[in-house]
Amino acid sequence: MPAKPTTVDEYLAALEPVAQRALKRVRACIRKALPDAEERIAYGMPAYRLGGRALLYFGAWKQHYALYPGSGTLVEELAEELQPYTVSKGTIQFSYDAPVPVDLITRIAKRRAEENLTR
């Protein structure tokens, strides 16, 4: 990966094929769920902002990819649904070996947008 990607396209292009396939799917889910969100690189990974506020991030790691919803409340609300995944403070980890949970990621993105509106 380039030392500091400046676009999401650069970030994705630098990934190994398995990570690239998964994260392109994640990106598509988020972009469909949040068509008005600004896509950018923040903290060295893809990020989505709406109304000037960060909604969520995602990133590739060697053994997994992760979604960072930036909301402990949301993670708590979805605790039962997130049981199959490794969840830690503000991070949801997904295995490259499993299908991308499109519906779950879409719901998380939409819920983050709703949270953003109520602030």
N, C-alpha and C positions, 0 to 999 in steps of 0.2 A: 504494500500500500504506500502511496506517496507520503512523505513525511507529514504533510498537512494538506489533505484534500480541501479544495475550496468549493466543490459542488457535490451533490449527492451522486451525480453520474460518475465523477472521479472516484468517489468512495467505493461505489459498487464495482466499477471496472477493475479495481485493484484487488478484489477478493478472489479467493479460490472458487472454482466453479460451483461446488456444493453450497457455499455460503452465498454466492452471487444469486443462484436460483432462488433460494429461500428469501433473501432480502429484497429481491425484485418483487416477489409476491407480497411481502409485507408492505413495501412501498406502495404498490398498486392498491392494496386494501385501504391504507391511510389516505391516499390521494382521492379515492372514490368517496370515502366517508367524510373527508374534510376538503372539499374542492376549493374553498376560499382560504385555506391555510397557506401561510408562507413556508416554503421548504428551504432549508438552509443547513449549513454545517455549524454545529455548536458543540463545544467540548470534544471536538474531533470526530463527531458522528452525526448522522442525519437527524434533523430536528424539525419540528413543526410548530409554528406560532400562529396565533389567531388573536386579533385585536391587541397586538403588542405583547402578548403573554405566551410563554412556552407551554405547549400542551403535552408533547411526548417526544421521545427520542427512541432510536433503535441502533443496535450495533452488532457487529460480528465478532465472535471470539473463536478460538481454536476448536473447542468441543461443542459450542452452542451459539445461538444468537439470542439477543435479549431485547426486551421492550422495557422502556423506562417511562411509565405513565406519569411520573411526577406527582402522584396523589396517593398517599397512604390510605386515605378514606376509600378510594376506589378499589384498591387492593383488598381492603377489609370487606367491602361489599361483595366482591367476587370470590371470596375465600373458598367457598365450596367448589365453584367452577374451576378455580386455579389449582386444585389439589393434584392433578396429574403433572404439574410443572414445578420446577424449583423456583420458589419465591423467597426473596429476602427483601429487606427494607427498600422499597421502591423499584425493585427489579423483578421481572418475570423472565425466566430462562426457558428456551425452547430447544429441543434436540433437532439436529439436522436430519436425523433418521426418521422423524415423524412428519406427516403432512403439516403444512402451515395451517394453523387454526384460524382460517379466514374470518369466520363468523365472530369469534372471540375478539380478534384484533379490531375488527370493524366496530363492534360494540364498545370496546375500550376507547377507541378514537372518538366516537360520537358522544360517549359519556363525558370525556374530558372537555369536549366543546361545550356541553351543557354546563359543566362545572364552571367553565371560564365565563359563561354568560351571567351566572349568578353572583360572581364576585364584584 
